[in-house]
């Protein structure tokens, strides 16, 4: 049996360091996105542009979630397993 390593101080520090680093990267990305959004000059986007952008985001999420659901479904129901039926060991093709 392997010893339980979850409560060691080094693991806790590593987890905190990882989360802090990821939060800093997220904050930097949000700051950059906000500054770029505000710095770009141009005509205002019409309402239909916002509707089209929202529809694109919505359908992208629906397709992504649907594909992930199919992935989990096929994995849980054995569709990802190698074929075990007659002729499974044949090297014919």
C-alpha positions in Angstrom: 0.0 0.0 0.0 1.1 3.5 -0.7 1.2 6.1 2.1 -1.4 8.8 2.0 0.3 12.0 0.7 -2.7 14.4 0.6 -2.1 16.2 3.9 1.6 16.8 3.5 2.5 20.5 3.8 4.3 20.5 0.4 1.2 19.3 -1.4 -0.9 22.1 0.2 1.7 24.7 -0.8 1.8 23.4 -4.3 -1.9 23.5 -4.7 -2.0 27.1 -3.3 0.8 28.1 -5.7 -1.0 26.6 -8.6 -4.3 28.2 -7.9 -2.6 31.6 -7.3 -0.8 31.4 -10.5 -3.9 30.5 -12.5 -5.8 33.3 -10.8 -3.0 35.8 -11.8 -3.1 34.5 -15.4 -6.9 34.9 -15.5 -6.7 38.4 -14.0 -4.0 39.4 -16.6 -6.1 38.0 -19.5 -9.2 39.9 -18.3 -7.3 43.1 -17.8 -5.8 42.8 -21.4 -9.2 42.0 -22.9 -10.9 44.9 -21.1 -8.1 47.4 -22.1 -8.2 46.2 -25.7 -12.0 46.4 -25.8 -11.9 50.0 -24.5 -9.0 51.1 -26.7 -10.6 50.0 -30.0 -12.3 52.9 -31.7 -14.9 52.4 -34.3 -18.6 52.7 -35.0 -20.9 51.1 -32.4 -22.1 47.6 -33.1 -25.7 47.5 -34.1 -28.2 45.4 -32.1 -28.3 42.7 -34.8 -24.5 42.3 -34.3 -25.0 41.6 -30.6 -27.8 39.2 -31.4 -25.6 37.3 -33.9 -22.7 37.2 -31.4 -25.0 35.8 -28.7 -26.5 33.2 -31.0 -23.0 32.1 -32.1 -21.9 31.8 -28.5 -25.1 29.9 -27.6 -24.9 27.4 -30.4 -21.1 26.9 -29.9 -21.9 26.0 -26.2 -24.8 23.7 -27.3 -22.6 21.8 -29.8 -19.7 21.6 -27.4 -21.9 20.3 -24.5 -23.6 17.9 -26.9 -20.4 16.4 -28.1 -19.1 16.0 -24.5 -22.3 14.3 -23.6 -21.9 11.9 -26.5 -18.3 11.2 -25.4 -19.3 10.3 -21.9 -22.3 8.3 -23.1 -20.2 6.2 -25.4 -17.6 5.7 -22.8 -20.0 4.5 -20.2 -22.0 2.2 -22.4 -18.9 0.4 -23.8 -18.9 1.9 -27.3 -15.2 2.8 -26.9 -14.1 -0.8 -26.2 -12.5 -3.0 -28.8 -14.7 -5.3 -30.7 -14.9 -8.7 -28.9 -17.2 -10.6 -31.3 -16.5 -13.4 -33.8 -13.4 -12.7 -35.8 -12.1 -10.2 -33.4 -8.6 -11.7 -33.3 -8.3 -12.1 -37.1 -5.7 -10.1 -38.9 -7.7 -10.1 -42.1 -8.3 -6.5 -42.2 
